[in-house]
Amino acid sequence: MEYRYLFGPVRSRRLGRSLGIDLVPGNICSLNCVYCECGTTIHLTEERNEYAPVVRIQQELDHYLRIKRDIDYITLGGTGEPTLHSGISAILEYLRIHHPEYKRAVLTNSTLLHDPKIRNDIKTANLILPSLDAVSDEILQKINRPPAGVTAEKMIDGLIALRKEFKGKIWLEIFFIPGINTTEEELDLLRDAAVRINPDLIHINSLSRPGAEPWVTTLTEDEKKAIQSFFMEKFNNTIFL
């Protein structure tokens, strides 16, 4: 069978051996992050749709998992924001019922989590990995370049609500760009937001592959250690990827 929406398994720094599902192919996303390894967002939108056929994804899963696979997670992600897919709950539920031996993970940029329906749609995951790179809207615009109406405050409120409702694990990722969100003011804001969100784990990340914009650079080892130490003053479960 030709797999159009499954990819991998790949070796993930966070998830081990991960089988990916590309729910929103074609660089359709609710952010246009300067560091994105998938390149520039082709269609910037918050509109939900069945960007990949649910039935086809289920068929590919059944075919691939017809024999026992060495997989740590089945991860709903891909080249766009997976919560844009209107059938994400159906796919998670299908995995829960038909392939319960595999853990389910959802990657999200957090833009839609302010919507209770979307939080409900992903509640049957075992693990959710949201991201938050900025607390001030000025920095959000520089790094994530969202569509009109997406604010850092809405994203944080959605993450706080998710923490209250979701029974599984939440691993929050923060991507740092030197000189952009590494100022003392923004670091204070990010750490305070992380404490309010209260994830099970914080992943601090920096550029490891070419991003959408060539000017994006990575942190030095000293900068990585300093940021990790800063976060660990209030949040012990902080890991640098």
Solvent accessible surface area in square Angstrom, and as a share of the most:
residue,aa,sasa,rsa
1,M,97,0.44
2,E,131,0.59
3,Y,73,0.28
4,R,152,0.56
5,Y,30,0.11
6,L,14,0.07
7,F,87,0.36
8,G,43,0.41
9,P,30,0.19
10,V,68,0.39
11,R,181,0.66
12,S,30,0.19
13,R,136,0.50
14,R,54,0.20
15,L,10,0.05
16,G,20,0.20
17,R,81,0.30
18,S,5,0.03
19,L,1,0.01
20,G,2,0.02
21,I,0,0.00
22,D,18,0.10
23,L,0,0.00
24,V,0,0.00
25,P,43,0.27
26,G,51,0.49
27,N,25,0.13
28,I,32,0.16
29,C,22,0.13
30,S,0,0.00
31,L,5,0.03
32,N,26,0.13
33,C,19,0.11
34,V,2,0.01
35,Y,39,0.15
36,C,40,0.24
37,E,106,0.47
38,C,51,0.30
39,G,25,0.24
40,T,68,0.40
41,T,22,0.13
42,I,136,0.69
43,H,95,0.42
44,L,68,0.34
45,T,15,0.08
46,E,61,0.27
47,E,106,0.47
48,R,55,0.20
49,N,75,0.38
50,E,88,0.39
51,Y,51,0.19
52,A,0,0.00
53,P,61,0.38
54,V,21,0.12
55,V,95,0.55
56,R,46,0.17
57,I,0,0.00
58,Q,34,0.15
59,Q,91,0.41
60,E,0,0.00
61,L,0,0.00
62,D,56,0.29
63,H,59,0.26
64,Y,23,0.09
65,L,12,0.06
66,R,147,0.54
67,I,96,0.49
68,K,156,0.66
69,R,60,0.22
70,D,112,0.58
71,I,21,0.11
72,D,59,0.30
73,Y,25,0.09
74,I,0,0.00
75,T,8,0.04
76,L,0,0.00
77,G,3,0.02
78,G,30,0.29
79,T,49,0.29
80,G,9,0.08
81,E,5,0.02
82,P,4,0.03
83,T,0,0.00
84,L,0,0.00
85,H,0,0.00
86,S,54,0.35
87,G,10,0.10
88,I,0,0.00
89,S,40,0.26
90,A,47,0.36
91,I,0,0.00
92,L,0,0.00
93,E,57,0.26
94,Y,40,0.15
95,L,0,0.00
96,R,103,0.38
97,I,99,0.50
98,H,100,0.45
99,H,18,0.08
100,P,86,0.54
101,E,98,0.44
102,Y,8,0.03
103,K,98,0.42
104,R,20,0.07
105,A,0,0.00
106,V,0,0.00
107,L,51,0.25
108,T,9,0.05
109,N,17,0.09
110,S,0,0.00
111,T,1,0.01
112,L,9,0.04
113,L,0,0.00
114,H,68,0.31
115,D,47,0.24
116,P,88,0.55
117,K,121,0.51
118,I,4,0.02
119,R,24,0.09
120,N,78,0.40
121,D,10,0.05
122,I,0,0.00
123,K,117,0.50
124,T,35,0.21
125,A,7,0.05
126,N,57,0.29
127,L,2,0.01
128,I,0,0.00
129,L,4,0.02
130,P,0,0.00
131,S,19,0.12
132,L,1,0.01
133,D,3,0.01
134,A,0,0.00
135,V,31,0.18
136,S,36,0.23
137,D,71,0.37
138,E,116,0.52
139,I,19,0.10
140,L,1,0.00
141,Q,95,0.42
142,K,97,0.41
143,I,0,0.00
144,N,3,0.01
145,R,64,0.23
146,P,12,0.08
147,P,24,0.15
148,A,104,0.81
149,G,49,0.47
150,V,8,0.04
151,T,43,0.25
152,A,1,0.00
153,E,123,0.55
154,K,74,0.32
155,M,3,0.01
156,I,6,0.03
157,D,69,0.36
158,G,1,0.01
159,L,0,0.00
160,I,32,0.16
161,A,22,0.17
162,L,2,0.01
163,R,50,0.18
164,K,158,0.67
165,E,88,0.39
166,F,9,0.04
167,K,185,0.78
168,G,21,0.20
169,K,113,0.48
170,I,0,0.00
171,W,47,0.16
172,L,0,0.00
173,E,24,0.11
174,I,0,0.00
175,F,14,0.06
176,F,0,0.00
177,I,3,0.01
178,P,38,0.24
179,G,60,0.58
180,I,35,0.18
181,N,0,0.00
182,T,33,0.19
183,T,69,0.40
184,E,137,0.62
185,E,128,0.57
186,E,6,0.03
187,L,22,0.11
188,D,52,0.27
189,L,63,0.31
190,L,0,0.00
191,R,22,0.08
192,D,65,0.34
193,A,2,0.02
194,A,0,0.00
195,V,67,0.39
196,R,137,0.50
197,I,0,0.00
198,N,86,0.44
199,P,4,0.02
200,D,47,0.24
201,L,28,0.14
202,I,0,0.00
203,H,7,0.03
204,I,0,0.00
205,N,13,0.07
206,S,6,0.04
207,L,37,0.18
208,S,74,0.48
209,R,132,0.48
210,P,117,0.74
211,G,22,0.22
212,A,22,0.17
213,E,41,0.18
214,P,130,0.82
215,W,125,0.44
216,V,6,0.04
217,T,74,0.43
218,T,65,0.38
219,L,5,0.03
220,T,80,0.47
221,E,110,0.49
222,D,110,0.57
223,E,68,0.30
224,K,43,0.18
225,K,128,0.54
226,A,62,0.48
227,I,9,0.05
228,Q,49,0.22
229,S,68,0.44
230,F,43,0.18
231,F,0,0.00
232,M,78,0.35
233,E,127,0.57
234,K,114,0.48
235,F,22,0.09
236,N,118,0.60
237,N,82,0.42
238,T,5,0.03
239,I,80,0.41
240,F,35,0.15
241,L,43,0.21
